[in-house]
Structures are given as C-alpha cells and as structure tokens.
Amino acid sequence: MNLSNPKIIPVSEARAKFSDLVDKASGNNYFLLTRGGKPEVALVDAKYLDRLEKDLARILTQLNK
C-alpha cells in the first residue's frame, strides 16, 4: 500500500481536520486513516458505501448460482 498517497492520513492528523475530510469524502473520494502507520479505518461517503455493499451482494449472488 502506498502510504505517501494524500488520501492516507494518520488518525492524529485527521482529528484536526475531521470536518474538512467529511466535507471532501464524497462519491468515490475516500480517506484511509492510519494508526501507527497501519490502515485502521476508511472515511467514505455513505451513499458510496451503500452502493459498494449492494454491488458486493449482487456479485456474491451471481457466484453462488
């Protein structure tokens, strides 16, 4: 994983600009928050997450046929 990506941010840094990150997390624009240099959580648009979950369910349904 490329940790020099500007979308990958330490949790300690994200705290200071959380509101700005929430505003920018739109569509497929997401942020990966790290702790100790390791990926911890992702900040994603709720509608985008919903679409990903539906796409995954559809794919898994197709695979199980």
All heavy atoms as a GROMACS GRO file, in nm:
protein
  510
    1MET      N    1   0.084  -0.117   0.000
    1MET     CA    2   0.000   0.000   0.000
    1MET      C    3   0.089   0.123   0.000
    1MET      O    4   0.183   0.133   0.077
    1MET     CB    5  -0.090  -0.003   0.123
    1MET     CG    6  -0.187   0.112   0.126
    1MET     SD    7  -0.308   0.094   0.259
    1MET     CE    8  -0.397  -0.048   0.201
    2ASN      N    9   0.058   0.220  -0.085
    2ASN     CA   10   0.136   0.343  -0.097
    2ASN      C   11   0.096   0.442   0.011
    2ASN      O   12  -0.005   0.510  -0.001
    2ASN     CB   13   0.114   0.402  -0.237
    2ASN     CG   14   0.188   0.532  -0.258
    2ASN    OD1   15   0.267   0.573  -0.175
    2ASN    ND2   16   0.160   0.597  -0.368
    3LEU      N   17   0.173   0.453   0.117
    3LEU     CA   18   0.138   0.541   0.228
    3LEU      C   19   0.174   0.686   0.202
    3LEU      O   20   0.154   0.770   0.289
    3LEU     CB   21   0.199   0.490   0.358
    3LEU     CG   22   0.143   0.358   0.407
    3LEU    CD1   23   0.209   0.317   0.538
    3LEU    CD2   24  -0.007   0.363   0.426
    4SER      N   25   0.225   0.721   0.084
    4SER     CA   26   0.251   0.860   0.052
    4SER      C   27   0.132   0.923  -0.020
    4SER      O   28   0.134   1.039  -0.055
    4SER     CB   29   0.377   0.873  -0.034
    4SER     OG   30   0.356   0.810  -0.160
    5ASN      N   31   0.027   0.847  -0.040
    5ASN     CA   32  -0.096   0.895  -0.104
    5ASN      C   33  -0.161   1.000  -0.014
    5ASN      O   34  -0.178   0.977   0.106
    5ASN     CB   35  -0.189   0.774  -0.124
    5ASN     CG   36  -0.316   0.808  -0.196
    5ASN    OD1   37  -0.368   0.918  -0.187
    5ASN    ND2   38  -0.366   0.712  -0.268
    6PRO      N   39  -0.200   1.116  -0.070
    6PRO     CA   40  -0.262   1.220   0.013
    6PRO      C   41  -0.398   1.180   0.073
    6PRO      O   42  -0.447   1.246   0.162
    6PRO     CB   43  -0.278   1.338  -0.082
    6PRO     CG   44  -0.268   1.281  -0.219
    6PRO     CD   45  -0.186   1.156  -0.209
    7LYS      N   46  -0.455   1.071   0.025
    7LYS     CA   47  -0.581   1.023   0.081
    7LYS      C   48  -0.557   0.934   0.203
    7LYS      O   49  -0.651   0.890   0.265
    7LYS     CB   50  -0.660   0.944  -0.024
    7LYS     CG   51  -0.714   1.030  -0.134
    7LYS     CD   52  -0.798   0.946  -0.226
    7LYS     CE   53  -0.868   1.031  -0.330
    7LYS     NZ   54  -0.964   0.952  -0.405
    8ILE      N   55  -0.432   0.906   0.235
    8ILE     CA   56  -0.396   0.824   0.350
    8ILE      C   57  -0.342   0.918   0.458
    8ILE      O   58  -0.240   0.984   0.439
    8ILE     CB   59  -0.294   0.716   0.311
    8ILE    CG1   60  -0.353   0.625   0.204
    8ILE    CG2   61  -0.252   0.636   0.434
    8ILE    CD1   62  -0.257   0.524   0.148
    9ILE      N   63  -0.414   0.924   0.570
    9ILE     CA   64  -0.386   1.025   0.671
    9ILE      C   65  -0.380   0.960   0.810
    9ILE      O   66  -0.468   0.880   0.844
    9ILE     CB   67  -0.499   1.131   0.671
    9ILE    CG1   68  -0.511   1.193   0.532
    9ILE    CG2   69  -0.478   1.237   0.777
    9ILE    CD1   70  -0.636   1.273   0.512
   10PRO      N   71  -0.280   0.995   0.890
   10PRO     CA   72  -0.276   0.944   1.028
   10PRO      C   73  -0.398   0.994   1.106
   10PRO      O   74  -0.444   1.107   1.087
   10PRO     CB   75  -0.149   1.003   1.086
   10PRO     CG   76  -0.066   1.043   0.968
   10PRO     CD   77  -0.162   1.077   0.859
   11VAL      N   78  -0.452   0.911   1.195
   11VAL     CA   79  -0.566   0.948   1.277
   11VAL      C   80  -0.537   1.077   1.352
   11VAL      O   81  -0.622   1.166   1.361
   11VAL     CB   82  -0.604   0.833   1.374
   11VAL    CG1   83  -0.705   0.880   1.477
   11VAL    CG2   84  -0.657   0.714   1.298
   12SER      N   85  -0.416   1.091   1.405
   12SER     CA   86  -0.381   1.211   1.482
   12SER      C   87  -0.394   1.338   1.397
   12SER      O   88  -0.438   1.441   1.445
   12SER     CB   89  -0.239   1.199   1.538
   12SER     OG   90  -0.147   1.179   1.433
   13GLU      N   91  -0.360   1.330   1.270
   13GLU     CA   92  -0.374   1.444   1.180
   13GLU      C   93  -0.520   1.464   1.139
   13GLU      O   94  -0.568   1.577   1.126
   13GLU     CB   95  -0.288   1.421   1.056
   13GLU     CG   96  -0.287   1.534   0.958
   13GLU     CD   97  -0.202   1.504   0.836
   13GLU    OE1   98  -0.097   1.438   0.851
   13GLU    OE2   99  -0.242   1.545   0.726
   14ALA      N  100  -0.592   1.354   1.120
   14ALA     CA  101  -0.731   1.361   1.076
   14ALA      C  102  -0.819   1.429   1.182
   14ALA      O  103  -0.916   1.497   1.146
   14ALA     CB  104  -0.784   1.221   1.046
   15ARG      N  105  -0.786   1.412   1.308
   15ARG     CA  106  -0.866   1.474   1.415
   15ARG      C  107  -0.876   1.625   1.395
   15ARG      O  108  -0.982   1.684   1.413
   15ARG     CB  109  -0.804   1.447   1.552
   15ARG     CG  110  -0.833   1.314   1.608
   15ARG     CD  111  -0.783   1.306   1.753
   15ARG     NE  112  -0.784   1.169   1.795
   15ARG     CZ  113  -0.677   1.094   1.816
   15ARG    NH1  114  -0.557   1.145   1.800
   15ARG    NH2  115  -0.688   0.970   1.854
   16ALA      N  116  -0.764   1.685   1.360
   16ALA     CA  117  -0.759   1.831   1.346
   16ALA      C  118  -0.838   1.882   1.227
   16ALA      O  119  -0.880   1.998   1.226
   16ALA     CB  120  -0.613   1.877   1.336
   17LYS      N  121  -0.857   1.798   1.126
   17LYS     CA  122  -0.929   1.845   1.007
   17LYS      C  123  -1.045   1.752   0.971
   17LYS      O  124  -1.081   1.738   0.855
   17LYS     CB  125  -0.834   1.863   0.891
   17LYS     CG  126  -0.745   1.746   0.857
   17LYS     CD  127  -0.647   1.787   0.749
   17LYS     CE  128  -0.550   1.677   0.718
   17LYS     NZ  129  -0.456   1.714   0.614
   18PHE      N  130  -1.105   1.692   1.073
   18PHE     CA  131  -1.211   1.594   1.050
   18PHE      C  132  -1.328   1.652   0.972
   18PHE      O  133  -1.376   1.592   0.876
   18PHE     CB  134  -1.258   1.534   1.183
   18PHE     CG  135  -1.351   1.418   1.166
   18PHE    CD1  136  -1.303   1.296   1.122
   18PHE    CD2  137  -1.486   1.431   1.191
   18PHE    CE1  138  -1.388   1.188   1.104
   18PHE    CE2  139  -1.572   1.324   1.174
   18PHE     CZ  140  -1.522   1.202   1.131
   19SER      N  141  -1.374   1.769   1.010
   19SER     CA  142  -1.488   1.831   0.942
   19SER      C  143  -1.458   1.852   0.794
   19SER      O  144  -1.542   1.826   0.708
   19SER     CB  145  -1.523   1.964   1.009
   19SER     OG  146  -1.636   2.021   0.948
   20ASP      N  147  -1.337   1.897   0.764
   20ASP     CA  148  -1.296   1.918   0.625
   20ASP      C  149  -1.292   1.785   0.549
   20ASP      O  150  -1.336   1.777   0.434
   20ASP     CB  151  -1.159   1.986   0.621
   20ASP     CG  152  -1.115   2.021   0.481
   20ASP    OD1  153  -1.196   2.079   0.405
   20ASP    OD2  154  -0.998   1.990   0.446
   21LEU      N  155  -1.242   1.680   0.613
   21LEU     CA  156  -1.237   1.548   0.549
   21LEU      C  157  -1.377   1.495   0.522
   21LEU      O  158  -1.402   1.439   0.416
   21LEU     CB  159  -1.159   1.448   0.637
   21LEU     CG  160  -1.010   1.476   0.654
   21LEU    CD1  161  -0.950   1.378   0.754
   21LEU    CD2  162  -0.938   1.470   0.521
   22VAL      N  163  -1.469   1.517   0.616
   22VAL     CA  164  -1.607   1.473   0.597
   22VAL      C  165  -1.667   1.544   0.476
   22VAL      O  166  -1.733   1.483   0.393
   22VAL     CB  167  -1.692   1.497   0.724
   22VAL    CG1  168  -1.840   1.479   0.695
   22VAL    CG2  169  -1.647   1.405   0.836
   23ASP      N  170  -1.641   1.674   0.465
   23ASP     CA  171  -1.692   1.750   0.351
   23ASP      C  172  -1.634   1.700   0.219
   23ASP      O  173  -1.703   1.699   0.117
   23ASP     CB  174  -1.659   1.899   0.366
   23ASP     CG  175  -1.737   1.966   0.478
   23ASP    OD1  176  -1.840   1.910   0.521
   23ASP    OD2  177  -1.694   2.074   0.523
   24LYS      N  178  -1.509   1.658   0.220
   24LYS     CA  179  -1.442   1.614   0.098
   24LYS      C  180  -1.469   1.467   0.063
   24LYS      O  181  -1.449   1.426  -0.051
   24LYS     CB  182  -1.291   1.636   0.109
   24LYS     CG  183  -1.254   1.782   0.107
   24LYS     CD  184  -1.104   1.799   0.119
   24LYS     CE  185  -1.067   1.946   0.116
   24LYS     NZ  186  -0.923   1.966   0.135
   25ALA      N  187  -1.514   1.389   0.160
   25ALA     CA  188  -1.543   1.247   0.135
   25ALA      C  189  -1.679   1.238   0.065
   25ALA      O  190  -1.782   1.227   0.128
   25ALA     CB  191  -1.542   1.167   0.264
   26SER      N  192  -1.675   1.247  -0.066
   26SER     CA  193  -1.798   1.249  -0.145
   26SER      C  194  -1.780   1.160  -0.266
   26SER      O  195  -1.673   1.156  -0.326
   26SER     CB  196  -1.826   1.393  -0.188
   26SER     OG  197  -1.938   1.400  -0.271
   27GLY      N  198  -1.887   1.087  -0.301
   27GLY     CA  199  -1.876   0.996  -0.415
   27GLY      C  200  -1.769   0.893  -0.388
   27GLY      O  201  -1.763   0.835  -0.279
   28ASN      N  202  -1.681   0.872  -0.486
   28ASN     CA  203  -1.575   0.772  -0.465
   28ASN      C  204  -1.449   0.834  -0.408
   28ASN      O  205  -1.344   0.772  -0.406
   28ASN     CB  206  -1.546   0.695  -0.594
   28ASN     CG  207  -1.491   0.783  -0.703
   28ASN    OD1  208  -1.484   0.905  -0.690
   28ASN    ND2  209  -1.452   0.723  -0.814
   29ASN      N  210  -1.456   0.957  -0.358
   29ASN     CA  211  -1.344   1.021  -0.290
   29ASN      C  212  -1.347   0.978  -0.143
   29ASN      O  213  -1.441   1.009  -0.072
   29ASN     CB  214  -1.354   1.173  -0.302
   29ASN     CG  215  -1.229   1.242  -0.253
   29ASN    OD1  216  -1.119   1.194  -0.275
   29ASN    ND2  217  -1.245   1.354  -0.188
   30TYR      N  218  -1.248   0.905  -0.100
   30TYR     CA  219  -1.243   0.850   0.035
   30TYR      C  220  -1.109   0.882   0.099
   30TYR      O  221  -1.015   0.927   0.032
   30TYR     CB  222  -1.261   0.697   0.031
   30TYR     CG  223  -1.148   0.630  -0.042
   30TYR    CD1  224  -1.033   0.591   0.025
   30TYR    CD2  225  -1.152   0.612  -0.180
   30TYR    CE1  226  -0.926   0.534  -0.042
   30TYR    CE2  227  -1.046   0.556  -0.248
   30TYR     CZ  228  -0.934   0.516  -0.178
   30TYR     OH  229  -0.828   0.461  -0.246
   31PHE      N  230  -1.100   0.859   0.229
   31PHE     CA  231  -0.974   0.876   0.302
   31PHE      C  232  -0.949   0.753   0.387
   31PHE      O  233  -1.042   0.700   0.450
   31PHE     CB  234  -0.980   1.001   0.392
   31PHE     CG  235  -0.997   1.127   0.312
   31PHE    CD1  236  -1.122   1.179   0.289
   31PHE    CD2  237  -0.888   1.190   0.257
   31PHE    CE1  238  -1.140   1.293   0.213
   31PHE    CE2  239  -0.903   1.304   0.181
   31PHE     CZ  240  -1.029   1.357   0.159
   32LEU      N  241  -0.827   0.707   0.387
   32LEU     CA  242  -0.785   0.594   0.469
   32LEU      C  243  -0.710   0.650   0.589
   32LEU      O  244  -0.610   0.720   0.572
   32LEU     CB  245  -0.696   0.499   0.389
   32LEU     CG  246  -0.650   0.373   0.459
   32LEU    CD1  247  -0.770   0.287   0.498
   32LEU    CD2  248  -0.557   0.294   0.369
   33LEU      N  249  -0.760   0.623   0.708
   33LEU     CA  250  -0.697   0.673   0.829
   33LEU      C  251  -0.609   0.563   0.888
   33LEU      O  252  -0.650   0.448   0.898
   33LEU     CB  253  -0.802   0.718   0.930
   33LEU     CG  254  -0.906   0.818   0.877
   33LEU    CD1  255  -1.000   0.861   0.988
   33LEU    CD2  256  -0.842   0.936   0.810
   34THR      N  257  -0.489   0.603   0.926
   34THR     CA  258  -0.392   0.508   0.977
   34THR      C  259  -0.361   0.534   1.124
   34THR      O  260  -0.374   0.646   1.173
   34THR     CB  261  -0.261   0.514   0.896
   34THR    OG1  262  -0.202   0.643   0.911
   34THR    CG2  263  -0.285   0.485   0.749
   35ARG      N  264  -0.316   0.430   1.190
   35ARG     CA  265  -0.268   0.441   1.329
   35ARG      C  266  -0.139   0.361   1.336
   35ARG      O  267  -0.135   0.244   1.297
   35ARG     CB  268  -0.371   0.385   1.426
   35ARG     CG  269  -0.330   0.406   1.570
   35ARG     CD  270  -0.437   0.368   1.667
   35ARG     NE  271  -0.541   0.471   1.663
   35ARG     CZ  272  -0.668   0.449   1.692
   35ARG    NH1  273  -0.710   0.329   1.723
   35ARG    NH2  274  -0.755   0.546   1.688
   36GLY      N  275  -0.033   0.427   1.377
   36GLY     CA  276   0.097   0.360   1.381
   36GLY      C  277   0.145   0.320   1.242
   36GLY      O  278   0.215   0.222   1.228
   37GLY      N  279   0.102   0.394   1.140
   37GLY     CA  280   0.142   0.366   1.003
   37GLY      C  281   0.064   0.253   0.937
   37GLY      O  282   0.091   0.218   0.823
   38LYS      N  283  -0.032   0.196   1.009
   38LYS     CA  284  -0.110   0.084   0.954
   38LYS      C  285  -0.253   0.130   0.929
   38LYS      O  286  -0.311   0.202   1.010
   38LYS     CB  287  -0.109  -0.034   1.051
   38LYS     CG  288   0.029  -0.092   1.071
   38LYS     CD  289   0.024  -0.206   1.169
   38LYS     CE  290   0.167  -0.257   1.191
   38LYS     NZ  291   0.170  -0.364   1.289
   39PRO      N  292  -0.314   0.085   0.818
   39PRO     CA  293  -0.453   0.121   0.789
   39PRO      C  294  -0.544   0.079   0.903
   39PRO      O  295  -0.533  -0.033   0.955
   39PRO     CB  296  -0.485   0.041   0.662
   39PRO     CG  297  -0.354   0.010   0.602
   39PRO     CD  298  -0.257  -0.002   0.715
   40GLU      N  299  -0.631   0.170   0.946
   40GLU     CA  300  -0.721   0.143   1.058
   40GLU      C  301  -0.868   0.150   1.014
   40GLU      O  302  -0.944   0.057   1.038
   40GLU     CB  303  -0.694   0.246   1.169
   40GLU     CG  304  -0.762   0.219   1.299
   40GLU     CD  305  -0.698   0.107   1.378
   40GLU    OE1  306  -0.581   0.072   1.356
   40GLU    OE2  307  -0.768   0.052   1.464
   41VAL      N  308  -0.908   0.261   0.954
   41VAL     CA  309  -1.046   0.279   0.909
   41VAL      C  310  -1.047   0.363   0.782
   41VAL      O  311  -0.950   0.431   0.750
   41VAL     CB  312  -1.135   0.348   1.015
   41VAL    CG1  313  -1.146   0.266   1.141
   41VAL    CG2  314  -1.087   0.487   1.044
   42ALA      N  315  -1.161   0.358   0.713
   42ALA     CA  316  -1.179   0.442   0.594
   42ALA      C  317  -1.295   0.537   0.618
   42ALA      O  318  -1.396   0.500   0.680
   42ALA     CB  319  -1.206   0.355   0.473
   43LEU      N  320  -1.280   0.658   0.570
   43LEU     CA  321  -1.386   0.758   0.576
   43LEU      C  322  -1.441   0.768   0.434
   43LEU      O  323  -1.372   0.813   0.343
   43LEU     CB  324  -1.329   0.893   0.622
   43LEU     CG  325  -1.425   1.009   0.633
   43LEU    CD1  326  -1.535   0.979   0.735
   43LEU    CD2  327  -1.349   1.134   0.674
   44VAL      N  328  -1.563   0.718   0.416
   44VAL     CA  329  -1.624   0.714   0.283
   44VAL      C  330  -1.763   0.775   0.287
   44VAL      O  331  -1.829   0.776   0.391
   44VAL     CB  332  -1.634   0.570   0.226
   44VAL    CG1  333  -1.498   0.506   0.214
   44VAL    CG2  334  -1.726   0.485   0.308
   45ASP      N  335  -1.807   0.822   0.173
   45ASP     CA  336  -1.942   0.874   0.155
   45ASP      C  337  -2.041   0.761   0.182
   45ASP      O  338  -2.023   0.649   0.132
   45ASP     CB  339  -1.953   0.926   0.012
   45ASP     CG  340  -2.090   0.981  -0.020
   45ASP    OD1  341  -2.181   0.900  -0.043
   45ASP    OD2  342  -2.102   1.104  -0.025
   46ALA      N  343  -2.144   0.786   0.261
   46ALA     CA  344  -2.241   0.682   0.297
   46ALA      C  345  -2.311   0.624   0.175
   46ALA      O  346  -2.336   0.503   0.169
   46ALA     CB  347  -2.342   0.736   0.397
   47LYS      N  348  -2.343   0.708   0.078
   47LYS     CA  349  -2.409   0.658  -0.044
   47LYS      C  350  -2.315   0.568  -0.123
   47LYS      O  351  -2.358   0.467  -0.180
   47LYS     CB  352  -2.455   0.774  -0.131
   47LYS     CG  353  -2.570   0.850  -0.071
   47LYS     CD  354  -2.608   0.967  -0.160
   47LYS     CE  355  -2.715   1.052  -0.093
   47LYS     NZ  356  -2.746   1.172  -0.169
   48TYR      N  357  -2.188   0.604  -0.126
   48TYR     CA  358  -2.088   0.522  -0.196
   48TYR      C  359  -2.075   0.386  -0.126
   48TYR      O  360  -2.072   0.283  -0.192
   48TYR     CB  361  -1.955   0.596  -0.199
   48TYR     CG  362  -1.844   0.523  -0.269
   48TYR    CD1  363  -1.848   0.504  -0.407
   48TYR    CD2  364  -1.734   0.476  -0.200
   48TYR    CE1  365  -1.745   0.438  -0.474
   48TYR    CE2  366  -1.631   0.411  -0.265
   48TYR     CZ  367  -1.638   0.392  -0.401
   48TYR     OH  368  -1.535   0.327  -0.466
   49LEU      N  369  -2.071   0.386   0.006
   49LEU     CA  370  -2.062   0.261   0.082
   49LEU      C  371  -2.184   0.174   0.055
   49LEU      O  372  -2.172   0.053   0.033
   49LEU     CB  373  -2.050   0.290   0.232
   49LEU     CG  374  -2.046   0.168   0.323
   49LEU    CD1  375  -1.928   0.078   0.292
   49LEU    CD2  376  -2.044   0.213   0.468
   50ASP      N  377  -2.302   0.235   0.052
   50ASP     CA  378  -2.425   0.161   0.023
   50ASP      C  379  -2.416   0.096  -0.115
   50ASP      O  380  -2.450  -0.021  -0.131
   50ASP     CB  381  -2.545   0.254   0.031
   50ASP     CG  382  -2.676   0.182   0.011
   50ASP    OD1  383  -2.702   0.083   0.083
   50ASP    OD2  384  -2.753   0.225  -0.077
   51ARG      N  385  -2.367   0.170  -0.214
   51ARG     CA  386  -2.353   0.116  -0.349
   51ARG      C  387  -2.252   0.000  -0.351
   51ARG      O  388  -2.277  -0.103  -0.415
   51ARG     CB  389  -2.310   0.226  -0.446
   51ARG     CG  390  -2.320   0.181  -0.591
   51ARG     CD  391  -2.294   0.293  -0.687
   51ARG     NE  392  -2.150   0.305  -0.705
   51ARG     CZ  393  -2.084   0.420  -0.710
   51ARG    NH1  394  -2.146   0.534  -0.698
   51ARG    NH2  395  -1.954   0.420  -0.727
   52LEU      N  396  -2.141   0.015  -0.279
   52LEU     CA  397  -2.042  -0.093  -0.273
   52LEU      C  398  -2.102  -0.220  -0.212
   52LEU      O  399  -2.079  -0.330  -0.261
   52LEU     CB  400  -1.920  -0.050  -0.192
   52LEU     CG  401  -1.828   0.053  -0.254
   52LEU    CD1  402  -1.721   0.094  -0.154
   52LEU    CD2  403  -1.765   0.000  -0.381
   53GLU      N  404  -2.179  -0.202  -0.104
   53GLU     CA  405  -2.240  -0.318  -0.038
   53GLU      C  406  -2.340  -0.388  -0.131
   53GLU      O  407  -2.343  -0.510  -0.137
   53GLU     CB  408  -2.310  -0.275   0.091
   53GLU     CG  409  -2.212  -0.237   0.201
   53GLU     CD  410  -2.281  -0.182   0.324
   53GLU    OE1  411  -2.392  -0.124   0.314
   53GLU    OE2  412  -2.224  -0.196   0.433
   54LYS      N  413  -2.418  -0.310  -0.204
   54LYS     CA  414  -2.515  -0.368  -0.298
   54LYS      C  415  -2.444  -0.439  -0.412
   54LYS      O  416  -2.486  -0.547  -0.454
   54LYS     CB  417  -2.609  -0.260  -0.351
   54LYS     CG  418  -2.708  -0.215  -0.247
   54LYS     CD  419  -2.795  -0.101  -0.297
   54LYS     CE  420  -2.891  -0.059  -0.187
   54LYS     NZ  421  -2.970   0.059  -0.225
   55ASP      N  422  -2.336  -0.376  -0.464
   55ASP     CA  423  -2.260  -0.440  -0.571
   55ASP      C  424  -2.199  -0.572  -0.524
   55ASP      O  425  -2.202  -0.672  -0.596
   55ASP     CB  426  -2.149  -0.347  -0.622
   55ASP     CG  427  -2.201  -0.230  -0.704
   55ASP    OD1  428  -2.320  -0.231  -0.743
   55ASP    OD2  429  -2.122  -0.136  -0.730
   56LEU      N  430  -2.144  -0.572  -0.404
   56LEU     CA  431  -2.085  -0.694  -0.349
   56LEU      C  432  -2.190  -0.803  -0.331
   56LEU      O  433  -2.167  -0.919  -0.366
   56LEU     CB  434  -2.015  -0.665  -0.217
   56LEU     CG  435  -1.948  -0.784  -0.149
   56LEU    CD1  436  -1.843  -0.847  -0.239
   56LEU    CD2  437  -1.888  -0.742  -0.016
   57ALA      N  438  -2.306  -0.766  -0.279
   57ALA     CA  439  -2.414  -0.865  -0.261
   57ALA      C  440  -2.456  -0.922  -0.396
   57ALA      O  441  -2.478  -1.044  -0.408
   57ALA     CB  442  -2.533  -0.800  -0.191
   58ARG      N  443  -2.465  -0.837  -0.498
   58ARG     CA  444  -2.502  -0.883  -0.632
   58ARG      C  445  -2.398  -0.980  -0.687
   58ARG      O  446  -2.430  -1.086  -0.741
   58ARG     CB  447  -2.520  -0.764  -0.727
   58ARG     CG  448  -2.563  -0.802  -0.867
   58ARG     CD  449  -2.576  -0.679  -0.956
   58ARG     NE  450  -2.466  -0.584  -0.948
   58ARG     CZ  451  -2.347  -0.599  -1.006
   58ARG    NH1  452  -2.321  -0.708  -1.076
   58ARG    NH2  453  -2.254  -0.507  -0.994
   59ILE      N  454  -2.271  -0.946  -0.670
   59ILE     CA  455  -2.162  -1.032  -0.719
   59ILE      C  456  -2.165  -1.167  -0.646
   59ILE      O  457  -2.152  -1.272  -0.709
   59ILE     CB  458  -2.026  -0.962  -0.701
   59ILE    CG1  459  -2.016  -0.844  -0.799
   59ILE    CG2  460  -1.910  -1.059  -0.720
   59ILE    CD1  461  -1.901  -0.750  -0.770
   60LEU      N  462  -2.180  -1.164  -0.515
   60LEU     CA  463  -2.182  -1.288  -0.439
   60LEU      C  464  -2.303  -1.374  -0.478
   60LEU      O  465  -2.291  -1.497  -0.484
   60LEU     CB  466  -2.184  -1.260  -0.290
   60LEU     CG  467  -2.054  -1.200  -0.234
   60LEU    CD1  468  -2.072  -1.161  -0.088
   60LEU    CD2  469  -1.938  -1.296  -0.252
   61THR      N  470  -2.416  -1.312  -0.504
   61THR     CA  471  -2.534  -1.386  -0.550
   61THR      C  472  -2.505  -1.455  -0.682
   61THR      O  473  -2.541  -1.571  -0.702
   61THR     CB  474  -2.655  -1.292  -0.564
   61THR    OG1  475  -2.683  -1.236  -0.435
   61THR    CG2  476  -2.777  -1.365  -0.615
   62GLN      N  477  -2.440  -1.384  -0.774
   62GLN     CA  478  -2.406  -1.441  -0.903
   62GLN      C  479  -2.309  -1.558  -0.889
   62GLN      O  480  -2.320  -1.658  -0.960
   62GLN     CB  481  -2.346  -1.333  -0.996
   62GLN     CG  482  -2.445  -1.228  -1.040
   62GLN     CD  483  -2.556  -1.284  -1.125
   62GLN    OE1  484  -2.533  -1.370  -1.210
   62GLN    NE2  485  -2.677  -1.238  -1.102
   63LEU      N  486  -2.213  -1.544  -0.800
   63LEU     CA  487  -2.115  -1.651  -0.780
   63LEU      C  488  -2.176  -1.776  -0.719
   63LEU      O  489  -2.128  -1.887  -0.743
   63LEU     CB  490  -2.001  -1.602  -0.690
   63LEU     CG  491  -1.906  -1.501  -0.752
   63LEU    CD1  492  -1.807  -1.450  -0.647
   63LEU    CD2  493  -1.832  -1.559  -0.871
   64ASN      N  494  -2.280  -1.759  -0.638
   64ASN     CA  495  -2.343  -1.871  -0.569
   64ASN      C  496  -2.449  -1.941  -0.652
   64ASN      O  497  -2.513  -2.034  -0.603
   64ASN     CB  498  -2.400  -1.826  -0.435
   64ASN     CG  499  -2.290  -1.793  -0.337
   64ASN    OD1  500  -2.186  -1.856  -0.336
   64ASN    ND2  501  -2.313  -1.693  -0.256
   65LYS      N  502  -2.472  -1.898  -0.773
   65LYS     CA  503  -2.574  -1.963  -0.858
   65LYS      C  504  -2.520  -2.088  -0.920
   65LYS      O  505  -2.409  -2.111  -0.944
   65LYS     CB  506  -2.619  -1.867  -0.970
   65LYS     CG  507  -2.712  -1.761  -0.916
   65LYS     CD  508  -2.767  -1.680  -1.031
   65LYS     CE  509  -2.871  -1.582  -0.980
   65LYS     NZ  510  -2.929  -1.505  -1.084
   0.00000   0.00000   0.00000
